[in-house]
Amino acid sequence: MKKILLKRWLAPLICSALFAGTATAATSWDMPTPYGDGVHHTQNVRQFAEDVKSATNGELVITVHSGASLFKHPEIHRAVRSGQVNIGEMLMALLGNQDPLFKVDNIPFLASDFASAKKLWQVSRPHVEKSLAKDGLMLLYAIPWPPQGFYTKSAVASVEDFAGMKMRAYSPTTSRLAVLLKASPTTVQTPEIPQAFSTGIIDAMVTSPTTGVSSQAWDFVGHYTDTQAWIPKNMVFVNTRAFKRLPAAVQDALLAAAAKAEARGWEIAESETVEKTATLKAQGMQVSSPADRFKSELREIGGIMSDEWAQEAGATGAEILKAMQ
């Protein structure tokens, strides 16, 4: 009788211990992202997190913190590198001051359509992975934005029209572009765009149709010149130590979900280009192709920036440019 009572008394404790063991087996990661929930990058990240949770049967749960709510955009790289969080997403070009390699997809007209952008990513990805590895980081995937164009209050037909403008810059390369356009570069992150326009901090920007729609650019400017100058990318990366602490099966599931997210993201970006450009038109913006003179001037600027980047990036830059030729 005593043995039966003892078993009854121990049973709840044993079950609690087993449940606690199961609960602690799950790994939770916080993931900061810089963009709002309406942006296709964030939507893709959320699907990626769901895919990881499903594929690992809840052994790895990634909580997405969108809109720079956990860390501001420029802080995300350091946060993952230092282990404050284990995974993050950011614009690749934002690391251009750390390593010029990361500027590669911001060079005007080096890759201005999705076919050439994919080729550029294929030839530059091994170098990106190597650079991230120096900081104890591991690349999971990268997906593009739609091609970049200019948002201005009045129509622009040449570089001269940008003289004196206060132009938004979101990376070292866009700052250099603004200077070559004789405009004043001002660093403004995506969530701050509406306030920057409304307070007069900026009066022009170069960005994608996606960002134009998410920031409701039609409230501040009336013209979008669809130059399709370059196709920048966001990348998702993890802290390498955190990745290695995962069980092998969970690592495999994470990498498989990342490959799936990259393929899905490239497809979404192409459809986004058409859809969001149409939205700009529907909201009353004047959407136009660049005038021949402006296009020629932009290609000259692209040549200058390409030469500057090649010198800065050294042998790696030369290898990438040769592959693109």
Backbone hydrogen bonds in HBPLUS format (Angstrom, degrees):
<---DONOR---> <-ACCEPTOR-->    atom                        ^
c    i                          cat <-CA-CA->   ^        H-A-AA   ^      H-
h    n   atom  resd res      DA  || num        DHA   H-A  angle D-A-AA Bond
n    s   type  num  typ     dist DA aas  dist angle  dist       angle   num
A0005-LEU N   A0001-MET O   2.94 MM   4  6.25 163.1  1.97 153.6 157.7     1
A0006-LEU N   A0002-LYS O   2.86 MM   4  6.04 152.2  1.93 146.0 154.4     2
A0007-LYS N   A0003-LYS O   2.92 MM   4  6.14 155.6  1.98 144.7 151.1     3
A0008-ARG N   A0004-ILE O   2.92 MM   4  6.22 156.6  1.98 148.1 154.8     4
A0009-TRP N   A0005-LEU O   2.89 MM   4  6.10 146.8  2.00 142.3 151.6     5
A0010-LEU N   A0006-LEU O   2.83 MM   4  6.04 149.3  1.92 147.8 156.4     6
A0011-ALA N   A0007-LYS O   2.85 MM   4  5.85 144.5  1.97 147.3 156.0     7
A0013-LEU N   A0010-LEU O   3.01 MM   3  5.24 114.1  2.46 103.4 119.9     8
A0014-ILE N   A0010-LEU O   2.86 MM   4  6.13 157.5  1.91 161.6 169.1     9
A0015-CYS N   A0011-ALA O   2.98 MM   4  6.21 164.4  2.01 156.6 160.5    10
A0016-SER N   A0012-PRO O   2.87 MM   4  6.04 156.2  1.93 144.7 151.7    11
A0017-ALA N   A0013-LEU O   2.89 MM   4  6.11 154.2  1.96 144.8 152.0    12
A0018-LEU N   A0014-ILE O   2.91 MM   4  6.18 155.4  1.97 148.8 155.6    13
A0019-PHE N   A0015-CYS O   2.87 MM   4  6.10 158.8  1.92 150.1 155.9    14
A0020-ALA N   A0016-SER O   2.84 MM   4  6.02 158.3  1.88 147.7 154.0    15
A0021-GLY N   A0017-ALA O   2.96 MM   4  6.15 152.9  2.04 142.8 150.1    16
A0022-THR N   A0018-LEU O   2.99 MM   4  6.29 150.4  2.08 144.2 152.0    17
A0023-ALA N   A0019-PHE O   2.87 MM   4  6.12 157.0  1.92 151.4 157.9    18
A0024-THR N   A0020-ALA O   3.01 MM   4  6.20 162.6  2.04 152.4 155.8    19
A0025-ALA N   A0022-THR O   3.17 MM   3  5.16 141.2  2.33  94.9 106.2    20
A0026-ALA N   A0023-ALA O   3.32 MM   3  5.89 152.0  2.41 110.8 116.6    21
A0027-THR N   A0059-GLU O   2.67 MM  32  5.83 165.5  1.69 143.9 148.0    22
A0061-VAL N   A0027-THR O   2.80 MM  34  6.19 164.1  1.82 164.2 169.8    23
A0029-TRP N   A0061-VAL O   2.82 MM  32  6.19 162.9  1.85 157.9 162.5    24
A0063-THR N   A0029-TRP O   2.78 MM  34  6.18 164.3  1.81 167.4 171.8    25
A0031-MET N   A0063-THR O   2.78 MM  32  5.82 156.1  1.83 164.1 157.2    26
A0065-HIS N   A0031-MET O   2.81 MM  34  5.82 169.1  1.82 150.4 148.6    27
A0089-GLU N   A0032-PRO O   3.23 MM  57  6.59 151.8  2.31 165.2 169.5    28
A0033-THR N   A0065-HIS O   2.96 MM  32  6.03 152.9  2.03 154.8 147.4    29
A0068-ALA N   A0033-THR O   2.89 MM  35  5.78 160.7  1.93 148.0 148.2    30
A0067-GLY N   A0035-TYR O   2.75 MM  32  4.34 157.6  1.80 117.3 114.7    31
A0039-VAL N   A0036-GLY O   3.27 MM   3  5.81 167.0  2.29 115.3 119.3    32
A0042-THR N   A0039-VAL O   3.09 MM   3  5.55 117.9  2.49 109.1 122.3    33
A0043-GLN N   A0039-VAL O   3.09 MM   4  6.42 162.0  2.13 154.2 159.9    34
A0044-ASN N   A0040-HIS O   2.91 MM   4  5.98 154.1  1.97 142.4 149.2    35
A0045-VAL N   A0041-HIS O   2.90 MM   4  6.17 152.3  1.97 145.8 153.9    36
A0046-ARG N   A0042-THR O   2.91 MM   4  6.17 159.0  1.96 152.4 157.3    37
A0047-GLN N   A0043-GLN O   3.09 MM   4  6.34 154.4  2.15 143.2 149.9    38
A0048-PHE N   A0044-ASN O   2.86 MM   4  6.09 153.1  1.93 146.0 154.2    39
A0049-ALA N   A0045-VAL O   2.90 MM   4  6.21 155.1  1.96 151.0 156.9    40
A0050-GLU N   A0046-ARG O   3.03 MM   4  6.31 152.7  2.10 143.3 150.6    41
A0051-ASP N   A0047-GLN O   2.85 MM   4  6.10 155.1  1.91 149.8 157.0    42
A0052-VAL N   A0048-PHE O   2.95 MM   4  6.23 154.0  2.02 149.7 156.5    43
A0053-LYS N   A0049-ALA O   3.03 MM   4  6.25 163.9  2.06 147.7 151.8    44
A0054-SER N   A0050-GLU O   2.95 MM   4  6.12 162.5  1.98 150.7 155.5    45
A0055-ALA N   A0051-ASP O   2.87 MM   4  5.96 165.0  1.89 148.7 153.3    46
A0056-THR N   A0052-VAL O   3.00 MM   4  6.03 142.6  2.15 145.6 154.2    47
A0058-GLY N   A0053-LYS O   2.83 MM   5  4.77 155.5  1.89 149.6 152.0    48
A0057-ASN N   A0054-SER O   3.23 MM   3  5.14 163.1  2.26 102.7 107.2    49
A0059-GLU N   A0056-THR O   2.99 MM   3  5.20 157.5  2.05 108.4 115.7    50
A0069-SER N   A0066-SER O   3.19 MM   3  5.96 148.8  2.29 118.8 125.3    51
A0075-GLU N   A0072-LYS O   2.85 MM   3  5.36 148.5  1.95 119.1 129.5    52
A0076-ILE N   A0073-HIS O   3.26 MM   3  5.64 162.1  2.30 115.3 120.0    53
A0079-ALA N   A0075-GLU O   3.00 MM   4  6.16 153.6  2.07 150.9 159.3    54
A0080-VAL N   A0076-ILE O   3.06 MM   4  6.32 158.1  2.11 156.6 159.9    55
A0081-ARG N   A0077-HIS O   2.97 MM   4  6.12 163.9  2.00 151.3 156.7    56
A0082-SER N   A0078-ARG O   2.88 MM   4  5.92 155.8  1.94 148.0 153.4    57
A0084-GLN N   A0079-ALA O   2.88 MM   5  5.04 128.7  2.15 155.7 162.6    58
A0085-VAL N   A0079-ALA O   3.29 MM   6  5.87 155.5  2.35 124.4 123.9    59
A0083-GLY N   A0080-VAL O   3.20 MM   3  5.09 146.7  2.31  96.5 106.4    60
A0239-ASN N   A0086-ASN O   2.89 MM 153  5.17 155.0  1.95 141.0 142.9    61
A0088-GLY N   A0237-PHE O   3.09 MM 149  5.83 153.7  2.16 161.7 168.7    62
A0237-PHE N   A0088-GLY O   3.09 MM 149  5.83 156.2  2.15 159.7 167.1    63
A0090-MET N   A0235-MET O   3.07 MM 145  5.70 153.9  2.14 151.2 158.7    64
A0235-MET N   A0090-MET O   2.83 MM 145  5.70 162.3  1.86 166.2 166.6    65
A0094-LEU N   A0091-LEU O   3.16 MM   3  5.65 154.2  2.23 111.9 119.5    66
A0092-MET N   A0233-LYS O   2.99 MM 141  5.98 167.7  2.01 152.0 156.0    67
A0095-LEU N   A0092-MET O   3.18 MM   3  6.15 174.3  2.18 127.8 129.5    68
A0096-GLY N   A0093-ALA O   3.01 MM   3  5.29 153.1  2.09 120.3 119.9    69
A0098-GLN N   A0095-LEU O   2.97 MM   3  5.32 135.3  2.18 108.1 120.8    70
A0099-ASP N   A0095-LEU O   3.08 MM   4  6.39 158.2  2.13 158.3 164.8    71
A0102-PHE N   A0099-ASP O   3.03 MM   3  6.07 153.8  2.10 134.7 136.6    72
A0103-LYS N   A0100-PRO O   2.99 MM   3  5.48 165.0  2.01 118.0 122.9    73
A0104-VAL N   A0101-LEU O   3.09 MM   3  5.69 167.3  2.11 123.1 125.9    74
A0106-ASN N   A0103-LYS O   2.89 MM   3  5.46 163.3  1.91 130.3 131.8    75
A0110-LEU N   A0107-ILE O   3.24 MM   3  5.79 167.2  2.26 136.1 134.1    76
A0109-PHE N   A0229-ALA O   2.66 MM 120  5.22 176.2  1.66 156.0 157.0    77
A0117-ALA N   A0113-ASP O   2.88 MM   4  6.04 150.5  1.97 151.8 161.5    78
A0118-LYS N   A0114-PHE O   2.93 MM   4  6.02 150.9  2.01 142.4 148.2    79
A0119-LYS N   A0115-ALA O   3.20 MM   4  6.49 153.2  2.27 140.5 147.7    80
A0120-LEU N   A0116-SER O   2.87 MM   4  6.11 157.8  1.92 147.3 153.3    81
A0121-TRP N   A0117-ALA O   2.97 MM   4  6.20 151.5  2.06 142.5 149.9    82
A0122-GLN N   A0118-LYS O   2.97 MM   4  6.23 153.3  2.04 145.6 152.8    83
A0123-VAL N   A0119-LYS O   3.08 MM   4  6.39 156.0  2.14 152.5 157.8    84
A0124-SER N   A0120-LEU O   2.96 MM   4  6.00 142.0  2.10 142.7 153.4    85
A0125-ARG N   A0121-TRP O   2.83 MM   4  5.47 144.3  1.96 145.4 150.7    86
A0127-HIS N   A0124-SER O   3.06 MM   3  5.43 123.1  2.40 108.7 122.9    87
A0128-VAL N   A0124-SER O   3.01 MM   4  6.30 152.5  2.08 153.8 162.6    88
A0128-VAL N   A0125-ARG O   3.04 MM   3  4.97 115.1  2.48  96.5 112.7    89
A0129-GLU N   A0125-ARG O   2.89 MM   4  6.14 164.8  1.91 164.3 167.4    90
A0130-LYS N   A0126-PRO O   3.08 MM   4  6.23 153.1  2.16 137.6 144.8    91
A0131-SER N   A0127-HIS O   2.97 MM   4  6.19 155.3  2.04 145.5 151.7    92
A0132-LEU N   A0128-VAL O   2.96 MM   4  6.20 165.1  1.98 155.6 159.1    93
A0133-ALA N   A0129-GLU O   2.98 MM   4  6.10 151.7  2.06 143.3 151.4    94
A0134-LYS N   A0131-SER O   3.23 MM   3  5.49 137.8  2.42 101.3 111.7    95
A0135-ASP N   A0132-LEU O   2.90 MM   3  5.44 146.6  2.01 113.4 123.2    96
A0137-LEU N   A0132-LEU O   3.09 MM   5  5.10 154.5  2.16 131.0 131.2    97
A0136-GLY N   A0133-ALA O   2.99 MM   3  4.92 161.7  2.03 107.8 109.9    98
A0240-THR N   A0136-GLY O   2.92 MM 104  5.50 168.3  1.93 140.0 142.1    99
A0138-MET N   A0238-VAL O   2.86 MM 100  5.27 152.9  1.94 151.0 158.2   100
A0238-VAL N   A0138-MET O   2.89 MM 100  5.27 157.0  1.94 144.9 150.7   101
A0140-LEU N   A0236-VAL O   2.80 MM  96  5.56 161.5  1.84 157.2 155.4   102
A0141-TYR N   A0236-VAL O   3.35 MM  95  5.47 156.6  2.41 137.4 142.9   103
A0236-VAL N   A0141-TYR O   2.83 MM  95  5.47 165.0  1.86 164.8 167.3   104
A0143-ILE N   A0234-ASN O   3.03 MM  91  5.65 143.7  2.16 149.5 160.3   105
A0234-ASN N   A0143-ILE O   2.93 MM  91  5.65 162.0  1.96 167.6 163.7   106
A0145-TRP N   A0232-PRO O   2.88 MM  87  5.75 149.7  1.98 162.2 160.1   107
A0148-GLN N   A0230-TRP O   3.02 MM  82  5.67 146.9  2.13 152.1 162.4   108
A0229-ALA N   A0148-GLN O   3.05 MM  81  5.43 155.8  2.11 148.1 146.0   109
A0149-GLY N   A0207-THR O   2.88 MM  58  5.57 168.6  1.90 144.5 143.4   110
A0207-THR N   A0149-GLY O   2.92 MM  58  5.57 143.5  2.05 161.3 162.6   111
A0150-PHE N   A0225-THR O   3.01 MM  75  5.08 149.5  2.10 142.0 142.9   112
A0225-THR N   A0150-PHE O   2.82 MM  75  5.08 158.9  1.86 149.7 154.4   113
A0151-TYR N   A0205-MET O   2.72 MM  54  5.24 170.5  1.73 167.8 169.9   114
A0205-MET N   A0151-TYR O   3.07 MM  54  5.24 150.9  2.16 139.8 147.1   115
A0152-THR N   A0223-HIS O   3.00 MM  71  5.30 157.4  2.05 141.6 149.0   116
A0223-HIS N   A0152-THR O   3.01 MM  71  5.30 152.5  2.09 173.0 170.8   117
A0161-ASP N   A0158-SER O   3.13 MM   3  5.71 148.5  2.24 111.8 119.3   118
A0162-PHE N   A0159-VAL O   2.96 MM   3  5.64 164.1  1.99 121.6 126.8   119
A0163-ALA N   A0160-GLU O   3.22 MM   3  5.59 161.9  2.25 111.2 116.6   120
A0165-MET N   A0162-PHE O   2.96 MM   3  5.46 166.0  1.98 135.2 138.3   121
A0164-GLY N   A0182-LYS O   3.10 MM  18  6.53 158.5  2.15 152.8 147.6   122
A0184-SER N   A0165-MET O   2.72 MM  19  6.09 171.7  1.73 167.6 170.1   123
A0203-ASP N   A0166-LYS O   2.79 MM  37  5.48 165.1  1.81 153.0 153.1   124
A0167-MET N   A0184-SER O   2.86 MM  17  5.81 139.8  2.03 133.7 146.5   125
A0186-THR N   A0167-MET O   2.87 MM  19  6.00 143.6  2.01 156.7 157.4   126
A0168-ARG N   A0204-ALA O   2.90 MM  36  6.32 162.3  1.93 148.5 150.6   127
A0169-ALA N   A0186-THR O   2.73 MM  17  5.36 153.2  1.80 134.8 133.0   128
A0188-VAL N   A0169-ALA O   3.17 MM  19  6.23 149.8  2.26 152.0 158.4   129
A0175-SER N   A0171-SER O   3.09 MM   4  6.34 147.6  2.19 149.7 159.0   130
A0176-ARG N   A0172-PRO O   3.10 MM   4  6.37 154.4  2.17 143.5 149.6   131
A0177-LEU N   A0173-THR O   2.94 MM   4  6.23 153.0  2.02 145.8 153.8   132
A0178-ALA N   A0174-THR O   3.03 MM   4  6.18 158.5  2.08 141.1 145.9   133
A0179-VAL N   A0175-SER O   3.16 MM   4  6.48 155.8  2.22 146.2 152.3   134
A0180-LEU N   A0176-ARG O   3.02 MM   4  6.33 159.6  2.06 151.6 156.7   135
A0181-LEU N   A0177-LEU O   2.95 MM   4  6.21 132.8  2.17 144.1 157.7   136
A0181-LEU N   A0178-ALA O   3.12 MM   3  5.00 130.6  2.38  92.4 106.1   137
A0183-ALA N   A0178-ALA O   2.83 MM   5  5.03 158.5  1.87 160.8 153.6   138
A0182-LYS N   A0179-VAL O   2.92 MM   3  4.98 157.1  1.98 106.6 112.6   139
A0192-GLU N   A0189-GLN O   2.89 MM   3  5.50 146.2  2.00 121.1 131.7   140
A0193-ILE N   A0190-THR O   3.13 MM   3  5.45 172.9  2.14 119.1 121.3   141
A0196-ALA N   A0192-GLU O   2.93 MM   4  6.07 156.6  1.99 156.5 164.2   142
A0197-PHE N   A0193-ILE O   2.99 MM   4  6.24 157.6  2.04 160.9 165.5   143
A0198-SER N   A0194-PRO O   2.94 MM   4  6.12 169.1  1.95 152.7 156.3   144
A0199-THR N   A0195-GLN O   2.95 MM   4  5.99 142.6  2.10 145.9 153.8   145
A0201-ILE N   A0196-ALA O   2.85 MM   5  4.90 127.8  2.13 152.3 159.9   146
A0202-ILE N   A0196-ALA O   3.27 MM   6  5.74 154.9  2.33 123.4 123.0   147
A0200-GLY N   A0197-PHE O   3.13 MM   3  5.20 158.8  2.18 104.2 110.8   148
A0212-GLY N   A0208-SER O   3.03 MM   4  6.27 154.3  2.09 146.1 154.2   149
A0213-VAL N   A0209-PRO O   2.94 MM   4  6.15 150.2  2.03 146.0 152.3   150
A0214-SER N   A0210-THR O   2.91 MM   4  6.18 169.2  1.93 154.0 157.3   151
A0215-SER N   A0211-THR O   2.95 MM   4  5.91 147.3  2.06 143.3 150.3   152
A0217-ALA N   A0212-GLY O   2.90 MM   5  5.13 173.1  1.91 159.5 161.0   153
A0216-GLN N   A0213-VAL O   3.01 MM   3  4.87 155.9  2.07 102.1 109.7   154
A0219-ASP N   A0216-GLN O   3.02 MM   3  6.00 170.4  2.03 128.4 131.6   155
A0220-PHE N   A0217-ALA O   2.89 MM   3  5.54 164.4  1.91 122.5 127.7   156
A0221-VAL N   A0217-ALA O   2.94 MM   4  6.00 162.0  1.97 163.0 168.4   157
A0286-GLN N   A0222-GLY O   2.85 MM  64  6.13 174.5  1.86 159.3 157.9   158
A0224-TYR N   A0286-GLN O   2.90 MM  62  6.07 169.6  1.91 150.6 150.1   159
A0288-SER N   A0224-TYR O   3.03 MM  64  6.47 158.7  2.07 159.4 164.6   160
A0227-THR N   A0225-THR O   2.89 MM   2  5.79 127.8  2.17 112.8  97.1   161
A0226-ASP N   A0288-SER O   2.75 MM  62  5.92 153.8  1.82 162.8 169.1   162
A0243-PHE N   A0239-ASN O   2.98 MM   4  6.31 154.9  2.04 154.1 162.1   163
A0244-LYS N   A0240-THR O   2.95 MM   4  6.20 159.3  2.00 152.7 157.6   164
A0245-ARG N   A0241-ARG O   3.10 MM   4  6.33 130.5  2.36 140.0 152.3   165
A0245-ARG N   A0242-ALA O   3.26 MM   3  5.21 136.5  2.46  93.4 105.3   166
A0246-LEU N   A0243-PHE O   3.09 MM   3  5.51 154.5  2.16 109.2 117.0   167
A0250-VAL N   A0247-PRO O   2.99 MM   3  5.30 122.3  2.33 106.0 120.6   168
A0251-GLN N   A0247-PRO O   2.94 MM   4  6.28 157.2  2.00 157.5 165.1   169
A0252-ASP N   A0248-ALA O   2.98 MM   4  6.26 161.9  2.01 151.5 155.6   170
A0253-ALA N   A0249-ALA O   3.05 MM   4  6.26 154.8  2.11 139.8 146.6   171
A0254-LEU N   A0250-VAL O   2.90 MM   4  6.09 154.9  1.96 149.9 156.4   172
A0255-LEU N   A0251-GLN O   2.99 MM   4  6.27 161.8  2.03 154.9 159.0   173
A0256-ALA N   A0252-ASP O   2.95 MM   4  6.13 153.6  2.02 146.2 154.0   174
A0257-ALA N   A0253-ALA O   2.96 MM   4  6.13 157.2  2.01 145.8 151.6   175
A0258-ALA N   A0254-LEU O   2.97 MM   4  6.18 145.2  2.09 141.2 151.2   176
A0259-ALA N   A0255-LEU O   2.99 MM   4  6.26 156.9  2.05 147.1 152.1   177
A0260-LYS N   A0256-ALA O   3.06 MM   4  6.28 154.9  2.12 144.3 151.4   178
A0261-ALA N   A0257-ALA O   2.88 MM   4  6.08 150.3  1.97 141.1 149.4   179
A0262-GLU N   A0258-ALA O   2.92 MM   4  6.19 152.9  1.99 150.2 156.8   180
A0263-ALA N   A0259-ALA O   3.16 MM   4  6.39 168.3  2.18 148.8 151.2   181
A0264-ARG N   A0260-LYS O   2.99 MM   4  6.14 161.8  2.02 147.9 153.7   182
A0265-GLY N   A0261-ALA O   2.81 MM   4  5.83 155.9  1.87 144.1 151.4   183
A0266-TRP N   A0262-GLU O   3.13 MM   4  6.33 156.1  2.19 153.0 156.5   184
A0267-GLU N   A0263-ALA O   3.42 MM   4  6.65 158.1  2.48 142.4 147.7   185
A0268-ILE N   A0264-ARG O   2.95 MM   4  6.24 159.2  2.00 152.6 158.9   186
A0269-ALA N   A0265-GLY O   2.97 MM   4  6.11 156.9  2.02 145.6 151.4   187
A0270-GLU N   A0266-TRP O   3.39 MM   4  6.63 152.1  2.47 141.9 147.1   188
A0271-SER N   A0267-GLU O   3.32 MM   4  6.68 162.6  2.35 150.8 154.8   189
A0272-GLU N   A0268-ILE O   2.76 MM   4  5.93 151.3  1.84 153.9 163.6   190
A0273-THR N   A0269-ALA O   3.11 MM   4  6.28 145.9  2.23 141.2 148.1   191
A0275-GLU N   A0271-SER O   2.97 MM   4  6.16 174.3  1.98 156.7 158.5   192
A0276-LYS N   A0272-GLU O   2.79 MM   4  5.64 168.5  1.80 150.8 154.8   193
A0277-THR N   A0273-THR O   3.26 MM   4  6.04 149.7  2.36 131.1 139.3   194
A0278-ALA N   A0274-VAL O   3.13 MM   4  6.25 154.2  2.20 144.3 151.2   195
A0279-THR N   A0275-GLU O   3.04 MM   4  6.37 142.4  2.19 138.9 149.8   196
A0280-LEU N   A0276-LYS O   3.04 MM   4  6.34 153.3  2.12 145.1 150.6   197
A0281-LYS N   A0277-THR O   3.24 MM   4  6.58 156.4  2.30 144.6 150.0   198
A0282-ALA N   A0278-ALA O   2.91 MM   4  6.16 159.1  1.95 148.1 154.5   199
A0283-GLN N   A0279-THR O   2.93 MM   4  6.14 137.2  2.12 146.4 157.2   200
A0285-MET N   A0280-LEU O   3.08 MM   5  5.59 154.3  2.14 160.6 153.0   201
A0284-GLY N   A0281-LYS O   2.94 MM   3  5.27 159.0  1.98 114.0 117.5   202
A0295-LYS N   A0291-ALA O   2.84 MM   4  6.08 163.7  1.87 163.0 168.4   203
A0296-SER N   A0292-ASP O   2.93 MM   4  6.12 157.1  1.98 148.1 154.0   204
A0297-GLU N   A0293-ARG O   2.93 MM   4  6.21 158.6  1.98 150.8 156.9   205
A0298-LEU N   A0294-PHE O   2.87 MM   4  6.07 155.9  1.92 150.4 157.2   206
A0299-ARG N   A0295-LYS O   3.02 MM   4  6.26 149.3  2.12 143.1 151.1   207
A0300-GLU N   A0296-SER O   3.08 MM   4  6.40 146.8  2.19 143.2 152.1   208
A0301-ILE N   A0297-GLU O   3.00 MM   4  6.34 157.6  2.05 147.9 153.8   209
A0302-GLY N   A0298-LEU O   2.77 MM   4  6.02 151.9  1.85 144.3 153.1   210
A0303-GLY N   A0299-ARG O   2.92 MM   4  6.15 147.0  2.03 140.9 148.8   211
A0304-ILE N   A0300-GLU O   3.04 MM   4  6.41 154.5  2.11 147.6 153.9   212
A0305-MET N   A0301-ILE O   2.91 MM   4  6.20 166.0  1.93 156.0 159.2   213
A0306-SER N   A0302-GLY O   2.82 MM   4  5.93 149.0  1.92 144.0 153.1   214
A0307-ASP N   A0303-GLY O   2.99 MM   4  6.16 160.1  2.03 147.2 151.7   215
A0308-GLU N   A0304-ILE O   2.95 MM   4  6.19 159.8  1.99 149.9 156.0   216
A0309-TRP N   A0305-MET O   2.88 MM   4  5.99 155.7  1.94 141.5 148.5   217
A0310-ALA N   A0306-SER O   2.91 MM   4  6.09 156.0  1.97 146.0 152.6   218
A0311-GLN N   A0307-ASP O   3.11 MM   4  6.37 156.9  2.17 147.8 152.7   219
A0312-GLU N   A0308-GLU O   3.02 MM   4  6.22 156.2  2.08 144.9 152.0   220
A0313-ALA N   A0309-TRP O   2.71 MM   4  5.83 159.1  1.76 158.2 163.3   221
A0314-GLY N   A0310-ALA O   3.05 MM   4  5.93 124.3  2.37 134.9 145.8   222
A0317-GLY N   A0313-ALA O   3.44 MM   4  4.67 163.1  2.47  98.3 100.6   223
A0318-ALA N   A0314-GLY O   2.99 MM   4  6.32 160.7  2.03 155.0 160.8   224
A0319-GLU N   A0315-ALA O   2.95 MM   4  6.13 154.4  2.02 146.7 153.3   225
A0320-ILE N   A0316-THR O   3.06 MM   4  6.33 156.8  2.11 149.7 155.5   226
A0321-LEU N   A0317-GLY O   2.94 MM   4  6.14 170.0  1.95 157.7 160.3   227
A0322-LYS N   A0318-ALA O   2.97 MM   4  6.03 157.2  2.02 144.2 150.7   228
A0323-ALA N   A0319-GLU O   3.08 MM   4  6.27 153.3  2.16 140.4 147.3   229
A0324-MET N   A0320-ILE O   2.98 MM   4  6.27 147.2  2.09 146.7 156.2   230
A0325-GLN N   A0321-LEU O   3.02 MM   4  6.27 137.5  2.21 143.4 154.2   231
